[in-house]
Amino acid sequence: MLPAEFIESQICENNSKKIHPQPMEEAMNHNIEAINSLISKLFTNISSLKTAYIQLQAAHTPL
């Protein structure tokens, strides 16, 4: 169990810290843009992988 003095000092220390809130709309817009970019890159990479796999299958298929 923590000593009461330690707990009180932690509470005072936490209360003295300033919080600078970010506008929610701006933060969400950045997140949406990042997610859209990530999804786009993901689909591009999956398409490239599928194309490479099709080429590999075609190379190993006897004529």
C-alpha positions as CSV (number, residue, x, y, z in Angstrom):
1,M,0.0,0.0,0.0
2,L,1.3,3.5,-0.9
3,P,2.0,6.0,1.9
4,A,-0.6,8.8,2.2
5,E,2.1,11.5,1.7
6,F,3.1,9.9,-1.7
7,I,-0.5,9.8,-2.9
8,E,-1.1,13.4,-1.8
9,S,2.1,14.6,-3.6
10,Q,1.0,12.7,-6.8
11,I,-2.5,14.3,-6.7
12,C,-0.9,17.8,-6.2
13,E,1.6,17.2,-9.0
14,N,-1.2,16.0,-11.4
15,N,-3.4,19.0,-10.5
16,S,-0.6,21.5,-11.3
17,K,-0.2,20.2,-14.9
18,K,-1.9,22.2,-17.6
19,I,-4.0,20.5,-20.2
20,H,-4.2,22.1,-23.6
21,P,-7.2,20.6,-25.3
22,Q,-7.2,20.2,-29.0
23,P,-10.3,21.0,-31.1
24,M,-12.1,17.7,-31.6
25,E,-13.1,18.5,-35.2
26,E,-9.6,19.3,-36.3
27,A,-8.2,16.2,-34.6
28,M,-10.8,14.0,-36.1
29,N,-10.2,15.4,-39.6
30,H,-6.5,14.6,-39.3
31,N,-7.4,11.1,-38.1
32,I,-9.9,10.5,-41.0
33,E,-7.3,11.7,-43.5
34,A,-4.7,9.4,-42.1
35,I,-7.1,6.4,-42.1
36,N,-8.2,7.1,-45.7
37,S,-4.5,7.3,-46.7
38,L,-3.8,4.0,-44.9
39,I,-6.7,2.2,-46.4
40,S,-5.8,3.4,-49.9
41,K,-2.2,2.2,-49.5
42,L,-3.5,-1.1,-48.1
43,F,-5.7,-1.7,-51.1
44,T,-2.9,-0.7,-53.5
45,N,-0.5,-3.2,-51.8
46,I,-3.1,-6.0,-51.9
47,S,-3.8,-5.4,-55.6
48,S,-0.1,-5.5,-56.3
49,L,0.2,-8.8,-54.3
50,K,-2.7,-10.3,-56.2
51,T,-1.2,-9.3,-59.5
52,A,2.2,-10.8,-58.6
53,Y,0.4,-14.0,-57.5
54,I,-1.5,-14.3,-60.8
55,Q,1.8,-13.8,-62.7
56,L,3.4,-16.5,-60.6
57,Q,0.6,-18.9,-61.3
58,A,0.8,-18.2,-65.0
59,A,4.5,-18.8,-65.1
60,H,4.1,-22.2,-63.5
61,T,1.1,-23.3,-65.6
62,P,2.2,-25.7,-68.4
63,L,0.9,-24.8,-71.8
